């Protein structure tokens, strides 16, 4: 397992966003702002199954996450990752945790977005295992 120094781990689970970059189907880089969670082993992202982000990560099997300290832009961590798993188990609860942490409300569906059972059923957690870490 790649060790991410403790002072940089905090950047992967703050209130705020990080940049996710992955190769698109046309081989251009797709970068998107996302919320992350870090469990000490994997960077975890929440998204809709079959969204362009999810399709690109699943197809390529890798992605990069860039987190910048909002108080000091010279302090950052860039984590190259390999796809470990995509799972629907606990995905809505994970999204609600991210929503609470980043927006201060308890539920995404019903408080931020309208209740949408179809979208809820498509939620997945993407587990990315760090393989290389760059930092300031």
DADA-V500904 format. One record per pair of residues at least 12 apart in sequence whose ideal C-beta (glycine too) atoms are under 10 Angstrom apart, sorted by the first residue. I is the first residue (numbers start at 1). J is the second residue. Records with the same first field share a line. If there is no record, write none. Layout:
# DADA-V500904
I = J + J
This chain:
# DADA-V500904
1 = 40 + 41 + 42 + 129 + 130 + 131
2 = 41 + 79 + 80 + 81 + 82 + 129 + 130 + 131 + 132 + 133
3 = 130 + 133
4 = 38 + 40 + 41 + 43 + 77 + 79 + 130 + 133 + 135
5 = 77 + 133 + 135
7 = 69 + 75 + 77 + 135
8 = 38 + 67 + 69 + 75 + 76 + 77 + 78 + 79 + 133 + 134 + 135 + 136
9 = 38 + 40 + 67 + 77
10 = 38 + 67 + 69 + 77
11 = 36 + 38 + 65 + 66 + 67 + 68 + 69 + 70 + 75 + 76 + 77 + 79 + 135
12 = 36 + 37 + 38 + 39 + 43 + 44 + 65 + 67 + 77 + 79 + 130
13 = 35 + 36 + 37 + 38 + 39 + 43 + 44 + 67 + 98 + 101
14 = 35 + 36 + 38 + 67 + 69 + 70 + 101 + 102
15 = 35 + 70 + 98 + 101 + 102 + 103 + 104
16 = 33 + 35 + 36 + 67 + 68 + 69 + 70 + 101 + 102
17 = 32 + 33 + 34 + 35 + 36 + 67 + 68 + 70 + 102
18 = 32 + 33 + 34 + 35 + 36 + 43 + 45 + 65 + 66 + 67 + 68 + 76 + 77 + 78 + 79
19 = 31 + 32 + 33 + 34 + 64 + 65 + 66 + 67 + 68 + 76 + 78
20 = 32 + 33 + 34 + 35 + 36 + 43 + 45 + 47 + 53 + 56 + 57 + 63 + 64 + 65 + 66 + 81 + 126 + 128
21 = 56 + 63 + 64 + 65 + 66 + 78 + 80
22 = 52 + 53 + 54 + 55 + 56 + 57 + 58 + 59 + 60 + 61 + 62 + 63 + 64 + 65 + 81 + 83 + 128
23 = 56 + 57 + 59 + 60 + 62 + 63 + 64
24 = 52 + 53 + 55 + 56 + 59 + 60
25 = 52 + 55 + 56 + 59 + 60
27 = 60
29 = 56 + 64
30 = 52 + 53 + 56 + 57 + 63
31 = 64 + 66
32 = 45 + 47 + 51 + 52 + 53 + 56 + 63
34 = 46 + 47 + 53 + 65 + 98 + 126
35 = 47 + 94 + 95 + 97 + 98 + 99 + 101 + 102 + 103
36 = 65 + 67 + 79 + 98 + 126 + 128
37 = 94 + 97 + 98 + 101 + 125 + 127
38 = 65 + 67 + 79 + 128 + 130
39 = 127
41 = 84 + 127 + 129 + 130
42 = 81 + 82 + 83 + 84 + 85 + 125 + 126 + 127 + 128 + 129 + 130
43 = 63 + 65 + 67 + 79 + 81 + 84 + 126 + 127 + 128 + 129 + 130
44 = 84 + 85 + 87 + 94 + 98 + 125 + 126 + 127 + 128
45 = 57 + 63 + 65 + 81 + 86 + 94 + 98 + 124 + 125 + 126 + 127 + 128
46 = 90 + 91 + 92 + 93 + 94 + 95 + 96 + 97 + 98 + 99 + 108 + 123 + 124 + 125 + 126
47 = 86 + 91 + 95 + 122 + 123 + 124 + 125 + 126
48 = 91 + 118 + 119 + 120 + 121 + 122 + 123 + 124
49 = 86 + 88 + 91 + 121 + 122 + 123 + 124 + 126
50 = 122 + 124
51 = 122 + 124
53 = 126
54 = 86 + 122 + 124 + 126
57 = 81 + 83 + 86 + 126 + 128
58 = 83 + 86 + 124 + 126
59 = 83
60 = 82 + 83
61 = 81 + 82 + 83 + 84
62 = 80 + 81 + 82 + 83 + 128 + 129 + 131
63 = 79 + 80 + 81 + 82 + 83 + 126 + 128
64 = 78 + 79 + 80 + 81 + 128 + 132 + 134
65 = 77 + 78 + 79 + 80 + 81 + 128 + 130
66 = 78 + 79 + 134
67 = 79 + 135
68 = 136
69 = 136
72 = 136
73 = 136
74 = 136
75 = 135 + 136
76 = 134 + 135 + 136
77 = 130 + 133 + 134 + 135 + 136
78 = 132 + 133 + 134 + 135 + 136
79 = 128 + 129 + 130 + 131 + 132 + 133 + 134 + 135
80 = 128 + 130 + 131 + 132 + 133 + 134
81 = 126 + 127 + 128 + 129 + 130 + 131 + 132 + 133
82 = 127 + 128 + 129 + 130 + 131 + 132
83 = 126 + 127 + 128 + 129
84 = 126 + 127 + 128 + 129 + 130
85 = 124 + 125 + 126 + 127 + 128 + 129
86 = 124 + 125 + 126 + 127 + 128
87 = 124 + 125 + 126 + 127
88 = 121 + 122 + 123 + 124 + 125
89 = 124 + 125
90 = 123 + 124 + 125
91 = 120 + 121 + 122 + 123 + 124 + 125 + 126
92 = 107 + 108 + 109 + 119 + 120 + 121 + 123 + 125
93 = 107 + 123 + 125
94 = 123 + 124 + 125
95 = 107 + 108 + 109 + 112 + 120 + 123 + 124 + 125
96 = 108 + 109 + 110 + 111 + 112
99 = 111 + 112 + 113
108 = 120 + 123
109 = 123
